[in-house]
Structures are given as structure tokens and as C-alpha cells.
Amino acid sequence: MSRHVLVLSGPNLAALGSREPEVYGTLTLADVGEQVAALAGELGTGVELRQTDDEAELVGWLHEAARSGWDVVLNPAAFTHYSYAVRDACAHLVGTGSRLVEVHLSNPAARESFRHTSVVAGVATGTIAGFGARSYLLALQALAALPERS
Ligand code: DQA
């Protein structure tokens, strides 16, 4: 099975670039996507980027990744802090043998206390936070460094 990574972004991340730039930076999600695609090309990884504000759609994409044997880079955005539905879908994904990297542009641990809890972290393969758009790139590199699934 060749390596394929689904890069998923949750609610409000379509507004990246204009949304609280002092927190999230000035790059748009399309800019991040270009950087991710360029790195994926270098790494020889297939990559697909998607964004949704909809919890059900996000859960559906995680199930699709589980069925397809894809690894996932996920920025769950606000769902990070309260969505047990997203967490359960992530647990199912990882249970099938896919790897899941939780990413955040900001460092939620250094922000408001409601952001200190991630209901996803406990089922993720690992978490990368606080490096702006580079968090996505580091996640892709982390996955590429893991052995391929057989
Ligand atoms: C975020 C952090 C979350 O707390 C927030 O709700 C987001 C973005 C990040 O990338 O830093 O929407 O996931």
C-alpha cells in the first residue's frame, strides 16, 4: 500500500490569514496547502487537503481514512476541546492501524484554560503544536519517518 495522507482542518480554519493573525499567522489555508503539497512531493507521499466546519463531515472523512488505510494529519480546531465524536472517530482510525498526528498552529497549552484539554490527544499517535503552518509540515515529516504499513 503506498503512503497516502489526508490532511484535515476543522472549523474556522478556512479563515486562516485573516483570522486573529497575531495568533494564527498571515498565511491562508491555501498557502499552507501549497507548502504541504510541495513537501509531500519531496517525501514521495500522496496528500489530500480538506477543511470543514461540520463535525459530521469530519467524522465521515476520518472513517473514510480508516477504510482506505490512510494516515491523517488533523487540526481539529475547536473540536479538539470537546468533540467526543471526533475523538471516537480518531480512536477507530488508529485502531485500524492508521497513524494520526494532531496538529495546532498555536500552542493551546499556553492559551486560555479551555484550550488546555484535548479530547483527541489521548488517541493520537502524536501531537505537534505551536509552530504555525510549520506544524503541518512537521507532522508530514513525522509520518514519513515511520515505517510504511504493510
Ligand atoms: C487551533 C487551536 C484551537 O484551540 C482553536 O480552536 C483553533 C485552532 C490551532 O491550530 O492553534 O481553531 O487548533
Backbone and ligand atoms as CSV (ligand in chain L), in Angstrom:
chain,resi,resn,atom,element,x,y,z
A,1,MET,N,N,0.861,-1.200,0.000
A,1,MET,CA,C,0.000,0.000,0.000
A,1,MET,C,C,0.894,1.247,0.000
A,2,SER,N,N,0.726,2.156,-0.964
A,2,SER,CA,C,1.595,3.337,-0.978
A,2,SER,C,C,1.079,4.364,0.035
A,3,ARG,N,N,1.998,5.182,0.494
A,3,ARG,CA,C,1.668,6.104,1.580
A,3,ARG,C,C,0.750,7.219,1.096
A,4,HIS,N,N,-0.340,7.391,1.776
A,4,HIS,CA,C,-1.282,8.464,1.429
A,4,HIS,C,C,-1.727,9.132,2.727
A,5,VAL,N,N,-1.659,10.443,2.746
A,5,VAL,CA,C,-2.001,11.168,3.968
A,5,VAL,C,C,-3.130,12.151,3.692
A,6,LEU,N,N,-4.158,12.068,4.497
A,6,LEU,CA,C,-5.263,13.015,4.446
A,6,LEU,C,C,-4.960,14.111,5.474
A,7,VAL,N,N,-4.967,15.360,5.022
A,7,VAL,CA,C,-4.659,16.489,5.908
A,7,VAL,C,C,-5.961,17.257,6.143
A,8,LEU,N,N,-6.479,17.142,7.354
A,8,LEU,CA,C,-7.812,17.650,7.658
A,8,LEU,C,C,-7.752,18.849,8.613
A,9,SER,N,N,-8.532,19.863,8.284
A,9,SER,CA,C,-8.615,21.045,9.142
A,9,SER,C,C,-10.065,21.302,9.513
A,10,GLY,N,N,-10.289,21.613,10.776
A,10,GLY,CA,C,-11.628,21.788,11.307
A,10,GLY,C,C,-12.134,23.221,11.232
A,11,PRO,N,N,-13.110,23.537,12.065
A,11,PRO,CA,C,-13.868,24.772,11.935
A,11,PRO,C,C,-13.041,26.052,12.069
A,12,ASN,N,N,-13.413,27.006,11.258
A,12,ASN,CA,C,-12.847,28.370,11.233
A,12,ASN,C,C,-11.464,28.443,10.601
A,13,LEU,N,N,-10.916,27.319,10.206
A,13,LEU,CA,C,-9.573,27.369,9.620
A,13,LEU,C,C,-9.590,27.806,8.155
A,14,ALA,N,N,-10.780,27.854,7.538
A,14,ALA,CA,C,-10.870,28.420,6.186
A,14,ALA,C,C,-10.560,29.920,6.219
A,15,ALA,N,N,-10.693,30.513,7.405
A,15,ALA,CA,C,-10.453,31.958,7.540
A,15,ALA,C,C,-8.996,32.278,7.874
A,16,LEU,N,N,-8.168,31.242,7.830
A,16,LEU,CA,C,-6.749,31.462,8.140
A,16,LEU,C,C,-6.190,32.578,7.254
A,17,GLY,N,N,-5.335,33.398,7.829
A,17,GLY,CA,C,-4.787,34.535,7.081
A,17,GLY,C,C,-5.414,35.831,7.576
A,18,SER,N,N,-6.742,35.797,7.764
A,18,SER,CA,C,-7.413,36.989,8.287
A,18,SER,C,C,-7.927,36.771,9.704
A,19,ARG,N,N,-7.981,35.505,10.142
A,19,ARG,CA,C,-8.483,35.195,11.487
A,19,ARG,C,C,-7.374,35.356,12.522
A,20,GLU,N,N,-7.556,36.289,13.443
A,20,GLU,CA,C,-6.583,36.505,14.530
A,20,GLU,C,C,-5.141,36.249,14.064
A,21,PRO,N,N,-4.653,37.068,13.117
A,21,PRO,CA,C,-3.318,36.807,12.553
A,21,PRO,C,C,-2.198,36.837,13.595
A,22,GLU,N,N,-2.449,37.570,14.696
A,22,GLU,CA,C,-1.418,37.613,15.747
A,22,GLU,C,C,-1.296,36.265,16.445
A,23,VAL,N,N,-2.326,35.429,16.334
A,23,VAL,CA,C,-2.290,34.091,16.938
A,23,VAL,C,C,-1.946,33.031,15.887
A,24,TYR,N,N,-2.597,33.148,14.716
A,24,TYR,CA,C,-2.505,32.054,13.739
A,24,TYR,C,C,-1.623,32.368,12.526
A,25,GLY,N,N,-1.107,33.619,12.455
A,25,GLY,CA,C,-0.253,33.970,11.332
A,25,GLY,C,C,-1.041,34.507,10.153
A,26,THR,N,N,-0.331,34.861,9.108
A,26,THR,CA,C,-0.954,35.544,7.963
A,26,THR,C,C,-1.085,34.640,6.738
A,27,LEU,N,N,-0.568,33.435,6.818
A,27,LEU,CA,C,-0.731,32.517,5.688
A,27,LEU,C,C,-2.183,32.055,5.613
A,28,THR,N,N,-2.693,31.912,4.393
A,28,THR,CA,C,-4.032,31.359,4.214
A,28,THR,C,C,-3.936,29.831,4.229
A,29,LEU,N,N,-5.099,29.190,4.313
A,29,LEU,CA,C,-5.100,27.728,4.280
A,29,LEU,C,C,-4.589,27.234,2.916
A,30,ALA,N,N,-4.873,28.009,1.869
A,30,ALA,CA,C,-4.362,27.645,0.539
A,30,ALA,C,C,-2.831,27.716,0.526
A,31,ASP,N,N,-2.270,28.733,1.192
A,31,ASP,CA,C,-0.795,28.831,1.291
A,31,ASP,C,C,-0.237,27.607,2.019
A,32,VAL,N,N,-0.882,27.243,3.122
A,32,VAL,CA,C,-0.426,26.071,3.878
A,32,VAL,C,C,-0.507,24.834,2.983
A,33,GLY,N,N,-1.607,24.740,2.244
A,33,GLY,CA,C,-1.795,23.608,1.343
A,33,GLY,C,C,-0.689,23.506,0.305
A,34,GLU,N,N,-0.270,24.659,-0.223
A,34,GLU,CA,C,0.826,24.652,-1.209
A,34,GLU,C,C,2.106,24.126,-0.587
A,35,GLN,N,N,2.382,24.569,0.635
A,35,GLN,CA,C,3.609,24.111,1.317
A,35,GLN,C,C,3.535,22.616,1.615
A,36,VAL,N,N,2.368,22.174,2.043
A,36,VAL,CA,C,2.175,20.746,2.356
A,36,VAL,C,C,2.343,19.914,1.081
A,37,ALA,N,N,1.751,20.388,-0.004
A,37,ALA,CA,C,1.839,19.637,-1.266
A,37,ALA,C,C,3.289,19.577,-1.752
A,38,ALA,N,N,4.026,20.689,-1.611
A,38,ALA,CA,C,5.426,20.709,-2.055
A,38,ALA,C,C,6.253,19.717,-1.236
A,39,LEU,N,N,6.059,19.722,0.078
A,39,LEU,CA,C,6.815,18.793,0.935
A,39,LEU,C,C,6.416,17.345,0.640
A,40,ALA,N,N,5.131,17.116,0.448
A,40,ALA,CA,C,4.666,15.756,0.152
A,40,ALA,C,C,5.343,15.249,-1.125
A,41,GLY,N,N,5.478,16.141,-2.109
A,41,GLY,CA,C,6.171,15.767,-3.352
A,41,GLY,C,C,7.596,15.333,-3.073
A,42,GLU,N,N,8.295,16.103,-2.227
A,42,GLU,CA,C,9.683,15.752,-1.877
A,42,GLU,C,C,9.753,14.415,-1.145
A,43,LEU,N,N,8.753,14.174,-0.300
A,43,LEU,CA,C,8.773,12.958,0.530
A,43,LEU,C,C,8.219,11.742,-0.216
A,44,GLY,N,N,7.620,11.980,-1.370
A,44,GLY,CA,C,7.005,10.890,-2.109
A,44,GLY,C,C,5.739,10.381,-1.442
A,45,THR,N,N,5.062,11.295,-0.772
A,45,THR,CA,C,3.816,10.951,-0.070
A,45,THR,C,C,2.625,11.500,-0.851
A,46,GLY,N,N,1.609,10.716,-1.038
A,46,GLY,CA,C,0.367,11.224,-1.602
A,46,GLY,C,C,-0.346,12.034,-0.532
A,47,VAL,N,N,-0.907,13.164,-0.925
A,47,VAL,CA,C,-1.517,14.013,0.094
A,47,VAL,C,C,-2.793,14.651,-0.438
A,48,GLU,N,N,-3.754,14.821,0.439
A,48,GLU,CA,C,-5.000,15.490,0.066
A,48,GLU,C,C,-5.437,16.357,1.229
A,49,LEU,N,N,-5.764,17.615,0.934
A,49,LEU,CA,C,-6.166,18.555,1.990
A,49,LEU,C,C,-7.662,18.824,1.940
A,50,ARG,N,N,-8.277,18.818,3.087
A,50,ARG,CA,C,-9.705,19.140,3.177
A,50,ARG,C,C,-9.948,19.970,4.438
A,51,GLN,N,N,-10.974,20.832,4.361
A,51,GLN,CA,C,-11.367,21.637,5.539
A,51,GLN,C,C,-12.877,21.602,5.659
A,52,THR,N,N,-13.351,21.536,6.878
A,52,THR,CA,C,-14.799,21.619,7.111
A,52,THR,C,C,-15.096,22.303,8.431
A,53,ASP,N,N,-16.265,22.933,8.470
A,53,ASP,CA,C,-16.770,23.477,9.725
A,53,ASP,C,C,-17.758,22.507,10.369
A,54,ASP,N,N,-17.951,21.373,9.729
A,54,ASP,CA,C,-19.039,20.461,10.081
A,54,ASP,C,C,-18.502,19.195,10.760
A,55,GLU,N,N,-18.954,18.952,11.970
A,55,GLU,CA,C,-18.459,17.817,12.755
A,55,GLU,C,C,-18.762,16.477,12.059
A,56,ALA,N,N,-19.975,16.360,11.525
A,56,ALA,CA,C,-20.365,15.094,10.880
A,56,ALA,C,C,-19.492,14.816,9.654
A,57,GLU,N,N,-19.208,15.878,8.902
A,57,GLU,CA,C,-18.364,15.687,7.712
A,57,GLU,C,C,-16.950,15.249,8.129
A,58,LEU,N,N,-16.445,15.854,9.179
A,58,LEU,CA,C,-15.111,15.495,9.655
A,58,LEU,C,C,-15.074,14.033,10.116
A,59,VAL,N,N,-16.099,13.618,10.852
A,59,VAL,CA,C,-16.180,12.221,11.295
A,59,VAL,C,C,-16.211,11.296,10.066
A,60,GLY,N,N,-16.979,11.678,9.056
A,60,GLY,CA,C,-17.062,10.877,7.829
A,60,GLY,C,C,-15.711,10.739,7.148
A,61,TRP,N,N,-14.945,11.813,7.115
A,61,TRP,CA,C,-13.616,11.758,6.482
A,61,TRP,C,C,-12.655,10.861,7.280
A,62,LEU,N,N,-12.786,10.897,8.610
A,62,LEU,CA,C,-11.922,10.022,9.432
A,62,LEU,C,C,-12.270,8.557,9.186
A,63,HIS,N,N,-13.540,8.262,9.017
A,63,HIS,CA,C,-13.947,6.886,8.688
A,63,HIS,C,C,-13.446,6.484,7.305
A,64,GLU,N,N,-13.497,7.429,6.376
A,64,GLU,CA,C,-13.000,7.154,5.014
A,64,GLU,C,C,-11.506,6.795,5.065
A,65,ALA,N,N,-10.753,7.564,5.870
A,65,ALA,CA,C,-9.326,7.278,6.013
A,65,ALA,C,C,-9.117,5.891,6.627
A,66,ALA,N,N,-9.951,5.553,7.612
A,66,ALA,CA,C,-9.831,4.241,8.267
A,66,ALA,C,C,-10.092,3.113,7.256
A,67,ARG,N,N,-11.125,3.275,6.446
A,67,ARG,CA,C,-11.461,2.254,5.435
A,67,ARG,C,C,-10.369,2.140,4.388
A,68,SER,N,N,-9.716,3.269,4.085
A,68,SER,CA,C,-8.774,3.319,2.968
A,68,SER,C,C,-7.332,3.025,3.387
A,69,GLY,N,N,-7.087,2.938,4.696
A,69,GLY,CA,C,-5.728,2.677,5.165
A,69,GLY,C,C,-4.825,3.891,5.066
A,70,TRP,N,N,-5.403,5.089,5.146
A,70,TRP,CA,C,-4.613,6.318,5.049
A,70,TRP,C,C,-4.206,6.807,6.436
A,71,ASP,N,N,-3.035,7.448,6.499
A,71,ASP,CA,C,-2.658,8.201,7.692
A,71,ASP,C,C,-3.322,9.574,7.624
A,72,VAL,N,N,-3.428,10.224,8.781
A,72,VAL,CA,C,-4.139,11.510,8.849
A,72,VAL,C,C,-3.341,12.526,9.665
A,73,VAL,N,N,-3.260,13.733,9.117
A,73,VAL,CA,C,-2.823,14.902,9.887
A,73,VAL,C,C,-4.095,15.695,10.159
A,74,LEU,N,N,-4.389,15.921,11.419
A,74,LEU,CA,C,-5.666,16.551,11.780
A,74,LEU,C,C,-5.459,17.767,12.669
A,75,ASN,N,N,-5.951,18.912,12.185
A,75,ASN,CA,C,-6.114,20.056,13.083
A,75,ASN,C,C,-7.607,20.133,13.418
A,76,PRO,N,N,-7.988,19.602,14.578
A,76,PRO,CA,C,-9.421,19.558,14.909
A,76,PRO,C,C,-9.985,20.920,15.300
A,77,ALA,N,N,-9.121,21.929,15.387
A,77,ALA,CA,C,-9.538,23.291,15.767
A,77,ALA,C,C,-10.365,23.224,17.065
A,78,ALA,N,N,-11.488,23.927,17.139
A,78,ALA,CA,C,-12.239,23.955,18.411
A,78,ALA,C,C,-12.768,22.581,18.803
A,79,PHE,N,N,-12.985,21.677,17.817
A,79,PHE,CA,C,-13.448,20.322,18.168
A,79,PHE,C,C,-12.459,19.617,19.101
A,80,THR,N,N,-11.202,20.027,19.027
A,80,THR,CA,C,-10.170,19.468,19.902
A,80,THR,C,C,-10.640,19.376,21.349
A,81,HIS,N,N,-11.339,20.422,21.761
A,81,HIS,CA,C,-11.554,20.628,23.186
A,81,HIS,C,C,-12.825,19.978,23.727
A,82,TYR,N,N,-13.706,19.533,22.804
A,82,TYR,CA,C,-14.979,18.998,23.334
A,82,TYR,C,C,-15.647,17.913,22.511
A,83,SER,N,N,-15.114,17.595,21.324
A,83,SER,CA,C,-15.880,16.677,20.469
A,83,SER,C,C,-15.507,15.213,20.712
A,84,TYR,N,N,-16.342,14.541,21.492
A,84,TYR,CA,C,-16.117,13.102,21.694
A,84,TYR,C,C,-16.407,12.325,20.420
A,85,ALA,N,N,-17.230,12.882,19.541
A,85,ALA,CA,C,-17.496,12.212,18.257
A,85,ALA,C,C,-16.220,12.172,17.408
A,86,VAL,N,N,-15.501,13.297,17.373
A,86,VAL,CA,C,-14.239,13.328,16.626
A,86,VAL,C,C,-13.221,12.423,17.311
A,87,ARG,N,N,-13.172,12.470,18.624
A,87,ARG,CA,C,-12.232,11.601,19.344
A,87,ARG,C,C,-12.515,10.126,19.043
A,88,ASP,N,N,-13.777,9.722,19.089
A,88,ASP,CA,C,-14.108,8.318,18.846
A,88,ASP,C,C,-13.756,7.901,17.424
A,89,ALA,N,N,-13.968,8.808,16.471
A,89,ALA,CA,C,-13.598,8.507,15.081
A,89,ALA,C,C,-12.081,8.372,14.957
A,90,CYS,N,N,-11.346,9.199,15.693
A,90,CYS,CA,C,-9.876,9.110,15.684
A,90,CYS,C,C,-9.422,7.784,16.313
A,91,ALA,N,N,-10.079,7.392,17.398
A,91,ALA,CA,C,-9.724,6.130,18.060
A,91,ALA,C,C,-9.956,4.958,17.110
A,92,HIS,N,N,-11.060,5.016,16.376
A,92,HIS,CA,C,-11.352,3.961,15.396
A,92,HIS,C,C,-10.275,3.931,14.319
A,93,LEU,N,N,-9.917,5.118,13.814
A,93,LEU,CA,C,-8.888,5.229,12.769
A,93,LEU,C,C,-7.576,4.588,13.217
A,94,VAL,N,N,-7.120,4.982,14.401
A,94,VAL,CA,C,-5.836,4.470,14.909
A,94,VAL,C,C,-5.952,2.970,15.210
A,95,GLY,N,N,-7.134,2.550,15.623
A,95,GLY,CA,C,-7.361,1.127,15.888
A,95,GLY,C,C,-7.229,0.258,14.644
A,96,THR,N,N,-7.448,0.858,13.480
A,96,THR,CA,C,-7.301,0.094,12.231
A,96,THR,C,C,-5.846,0.032,11.765
A,97,GLY,N,N,-4.956,0.766,12.450
A,97,GLY,CA,C,-3.538,0.734,12.085
A,97,GLY,C,C,-3.051,1.998,11.402
A,98,SER,N,N,-3.969,2.921,11.106
A,98,SER,CA,C,-3.542,4.212,10.550
A,98,SER,C,C,-2.897,5.047,11.642
A,99,ARG,N,N,-2.036,5.975,11.235
A,99,ARG,CA,C,-1.410,6.875,12.193
A,99,ARG,C,C,-2.101,8.230,12.123
A,100,LEU,N,N,-2.218,8.876,13.256
A,100,LEU,CA,C,-2.907,10.169,13.348
A,100,LEU,C,C,-2.017,11.161,14.082
A,101,VAL,N,N,-1.692,12.259,13.399
A,101,VAL,CA,C,-0.949,13.335,14.068
A,101,VAL,C,C,-1.899,14.503,14.273
A,102,GLU,N,N,-2.100,14.874,15.526
A,102,GLU,CA,C,-2.891,16.059,15.875
A,102,GLU,C,C,-1.984,17.275,15.737
A,103,VAL,N,N,-2.443,18.288,15.016
A,103,VAL,CA,C,-1.619,19.495,14.869
A,103,VAL,C,C,-2.401,20.739,15.283
A,104,HIS,N,N,-1.647,21.707,15.748
A,104,HIS,CA,C,-2.192,23.037,16.027
A,104,HIS,C,C,-1.188,24.079,15.587
A,105,LEU,N,N,-1.698,25.160,15.017
A,105,LEU,CA,C,-0.827,26.275,14.633
A,105,LEU,C,C,-0.284,26.960,15.881
A,106,SER,N,N,-1.194,27.260,16.803
A,106,SER,CA,C,-0.815,27.889,18.065
A,106,SER,C,C,-0.453,26.795,19.070
A,107,ASN,N,N,-0.032,27.227,20.242
A,107,ASN,CA,C,0.224,26.270,21.325
A,107,ASN,C,C,-0.930,26.382,22.322
A,108,PRO,N,N,-1.940,25.514,22.203
A,108,PRO,CA,C,-3.127,25.652,23.061
A,108,PRO,C,C,-2.792,25.628,24.547
A,109,ALA,N,N,-1.729,24.946,24.927
A,109,ALA,CA,C,-1.365,24.845,26.351
A,109,ALA,C,C,-0.943,26.197,26.925
A,110,ALA,N,N,-0.574,27.124,26.042
A,110,ALA,CA,C,-0.133,28.442,26.501
A,110,ALA,C,C,-1.239,29.485,26.376
A,111,ARG,N,N,-2.475,29.005,26.103
A,111,ARG,CA,C,-3.580,29.945,25.868
A,111,ARG,C,C,-4.667,29.792,26.949
A,112,GLU,N,N,-5.895,30.159,26.631
A,112,GLU,CA,C,-6.983,30.103,27.630
A,112,GLU,C,C,-7.131,28.686,28.167
A,113,SER,N,N,-7.622,28.579,29.407
A,113,SER,CA,C,-7.631,27.265,30.055
A,113,SER,C,C,-8.532,26.258,29.324
A,114,PHE,N,N,-9.611,26.739,28.639
A,114,PHE,CA,C,-10.462,25.752,27.955
A,114,PHE,C,C,-9.724,25.065,26.817
A,115,ARG,N,N,-8.623,25.679,26.356
A,115,ARG,CA,C,-7.839,25.064,25.275
A,115,ARG,C,C,-6.805,24.062,25.803
A,116,HIS,N,N,-6.686,23.967,27.118
A,116,HIS,CA,C,-5.659,23.071,27.671
A,116,HIS,C,C,-6.055,21.608,27.571
A,117,THR,N,N,-7.362,21.369,27.411
A,117,THR,CA,C,-7.825,19.985,27.257
A,117,THR,C,C,-7.950,19.645,25.791
A,118,SER,N,N,-7.321,18.544,25.394
A,118,SER,CA,C,-7.588,17.967,24.073
A,118,SER,C,C,-8.200,16.590,24.280
A,119,VAL,N,N,-9.411,16.403,23.778
A,119,VAL,CA,C,-10.024,15.079,23.889
A,119,VAL,C,C,-9.497,14.148,22.802
A,120,VAL,N,N,-8.736,14.697,21.860
A,120,VAL,CA,C,-8.161,13.912,20.757
A,120,VAL,C,C,-6.776,13.369,21.123
A,121,ALA,N,N,-6.016,14.139,21.906
A,121,ALA,CA,C,-4.599,13.812,22.152
A,121,ALA,C,C,-4.400,12.380,22.653
A,122,GLY,N,N,-5.323,11.918,23.496
A,122,GLY,CA,C,-5.159,10.604,24.110
A,122,GLY,C,C,-5.283,9.438,23.144
A,123,VAL,N,N,-5.816,9.685,21.954
A,123,VAL,CA,C,-5.911,8.600,20.973
A,123,VAL,C,C,-5.032,8.850,19.754
A,124,ALA,N,N,-4.369,10.022,19.704
A,124,ALA,CA,C,-3.495,10.335,18.558
A,124,ALA,C,C,-2.182,9.578,18.676
A,125,THR,N,N,-1.541,9.360,17.543
A,125,THR,CA,C,-0.192,8.796,17.556
A,125,THR,C,C,0.765,9.809,18.183
A,126,GLY,N,N,0.554,11.079,17.881
A,126,GLY,CA,C,1.367,12.143,18.465
A,126,GLY,C,C,0.760,13.493,18.154
A,127,THR,N,N,1.309,14.513,18.790
A,127,THR,CA,C,0.768,15.878,18.653
A,127,THR,C,C,1.901,16.857,18.379
A,128,ILE,N,N,1.644,17.800,17.464
A,128,ILE,CA,C,2.614,18.872,17.173
A,128,ILE,C,C,1.856,20.197,17.247
A,129,ALA,N,N,2.321,21.097,18.092
A,129,ALA,CA,C,1.591,22.351,18.302
A,129,ALA,C,C,2.558,23.502,18.500
A,130,GLY,N,N,2.173,24.662,17.981
A,130,GLY,CA,C,2.885,25.883,18.323
A,130,GLY,C,C,3.855,26.392,17.278
A,131,PHE,N,N,3.897,25.753,16.133
A,131,PHE,CA,C,4.881,26.138,15.122
A,131,PHE,C,C,4.242,26.791,13.898
A,132,GLY,N,N,3.046,27.319,14.068
A,132,GLY,CA,C,2.366,27.946,12.943
A,132,GLY,C,C,2.134,26.926,11.833
A,133,ALA,N,N,2.170,27.389,10.588
A,133,ALA,CA,C,1.926,26.494,9.447
A,133,ALA,C,C,2.916,25.334,9.433
A,134,ARG,N,N,4.077,25.588,10.006
A,134,ARG,CA,C,5.111,24.542,10.042
A,134,ARG,C,C,4.662,23.303,10.841
A,135,SER,N,N,3.698,23.467,11.728
A,135,SER,CA,C,3.190,22.292,12.462
A,135,SER,C,C,2.696,21.230,11.490
A,136,TYR,N,N,2.023,21.677,10.421
A,136,TYR,CA,C,1.527,20.722,9.421
A,136,TYR,C,C,2.701,20.008,8.733
A,137,LEU,N,N,3.754,20.779,8.417
A,137,LEU,CA,C,4.907,20.200,7.702
A,137,LEU,C,C,5.641,19.207,8.607
A,138,LEU,N,N,5.786,19.571,9.873
A,138,LEU,CA,C,6.458,18.670,10.826
A,138,LEU,C,C,5.676,17.373,10.984
A,139,ALA,N,N,4.351,17.486,10.951
A,139,ALA,CA,C,3.505,16.289,11.080
A,139,ALA,C,C,3.713,15.358,9.879
A,140,LEU,N,N,3.792,15.960,8.708
A,140,LEU,CA,C,4.002,15.156,7.497
A,140,LEU,C,C,5.365,14.460,7.552
A,141,GLN,N,N,6.359,15.193,8.034
A,141,GLN,CA,C,7.695,14.598,8.168
A,141,GLN,C,C,7.696,13.475,9.193
A,142,ALA,N,N,6.976,13.675,10.287
A,142,ALA,CA,C,6.904,12.632,11.328
A,142,ALA,C,C,6.293,11.361,10.758
A,143,LEU,N,N,5.241,11.516,9.970
A,143,LEU,CA,C,4.603,10.331,9.373
A,143,LEU,C,C,5.535,9.658,8.376
A,144,ALA,N,N,6.254,10.477,7.603
A,144,ALA,CA,C,7.144,9.916,6.574
A,144,ALA,C,C,8.291,9.139,7.222
A,145,ALA,N,N,8.627,9.494,8.464
A,145,ALA,CA,C,9.734,8.815,9.160
A,145,ALA,C,C,9.301,7.475,9.746
A,146,LEU,N,N,7.989,7.248,9.803
A,146,LEU,CA,C,7.504,5.966,10.344
A,146,LEU,C,C,7.574,4.897,9.266
A,147,PRO,N,N,7.715,3.634,9.676
A,147,PRO,CA,C,7.697,2.571,8.683
A,147,PRO,C,C,6.364,2.549,7.937
A,148,GLU,N,N,6.420,2.235,6.659
A,148,GLU,CA,C,5.180,2.129,5.882
A,148,GLU,C,C,4.339,0.971,6.396
A,149,ARG,N,N,3.027,1.117,6.281
A,149,ARG,CA,C,2.143,0.000,6.638
A,149,ARG,C,C,2.295,-1.101,5.598
A,150,SER,N,N,2.193,-2.349,6.052
A,150,SER,CA,C,2.330,-3.442,5.084
A,150,SER,C,C,0.983,-3.722,4.435
L,1,DQA,C1,C,-6.172,25.610,16.858
L,1,DQA,C2,C,-6.289,25.866,18.364
L,1,DQA,C3,C,-7.724,25.716,18.845
L,1,DQA,O1,O,-7.806,25.997,20.220
L,1,DQA,C4,C,-8.629,26.673,18.111
L,1,DQA,O2,O,-9.980,26.448,18.472
L,1,DQA,C5,C,-8.460,26.655,16.630
L,1,DQA,C6,C,-7.127,26.488,16.069
L,1,DQA,C7,C,-4.755,25.871,16.335
L,1,DQA,O3,O,-4.462,25.442,15.224
L,1,DQA,O4,O,-3.957,26.528,17.010
L,1,DQA,O5,O,-9.412,26.860,15.885
L,1,DQA,O6,O,-6.485,24.240,16.621
